[in-house]
Amino acid sequence: MIIANPYLFAAYAATWIIHIGYLTTIVRRYARLKREVEEMRKAGVRS
């Protein structure tokens, strides 16, 4: 298989890596936020 443009492939791969990393950080932040909300509920803090 001959890659027509290696820079295009590199850009495509880099874009996917960036997107996956971004989604990973969003999932982690959401999990941490959910945990904090549960801790606040257990402590009896009201909003």
matplotlib code that plots the C-alpha trace (Angstrom):
import matplotlib.pyplot as plt

x = [0.0, 1.4, 0.4, -0.4, 0.4, 2.1, 1.4, -2.3, -2.1, -0.1, -2.7, -5.6, -3.9, -3.0, -6.6, -8.0, -5.4, -6.4, -10.1, -9.7, -7.6, -10.2, -13.1, -11.0, -10.6, -14.3, -15.2, -12.8, -14.1, -17.7, -16.9, -15.2, -18.1, -20.6, -18.5, -18.4, -22.1, -22.7, -20.3, -22.2, -25.5, -24.2, -22.9, -26.3, -25.4, -28.3, -28.3]
y = [0.0, 3.4, 6.4, 9.2, 12.0, 11.1, 14.5, 14.0, 10.7, 12.3, 15.2, 12.7, 10.6, 13.7, 14.9, 11.6, 11.6, 15.1, 14.3, 11.1, 13.0, 15.7, 13.2, 11.5, 14.7, 15.5, 12.0, 12.4, 15.8, 14.6, 11.6, 13.9, 16.4, 13.5, 12.3, 15.7, 16.1, 12.8, 13.8, 17.1, 15.2, 12.9, 15.9, 17.5, 20.6, 22.1, 24.3]
z = [0.0, -1.0, 1.1, -1.4, 1.1, 4.4, 5.8, 5.3, 7.1, 10.0, 10.3, 10.3, 13.0, 15.1, 14.9, 16.2, 19.0, 20.0, 19.9, 22.0, 24.5, 24.7, 25.2, 27.9, 29.9, 29.6, 30.9, 33.8, 34.7, 34.6, 36.8, 39.3, 39.3, 39.8, 42.8, 44.3, 44.0, 45.7, 48.5, 49.0, 49.1, 51.8, 53.8, 53.6, 51.6, 49.8, 46.7]

ax = plt.figure().add_subplot(projection="3d")
ax.plot(x, y, z, "-o")
ax.set_aspect("equal")
plt.show()
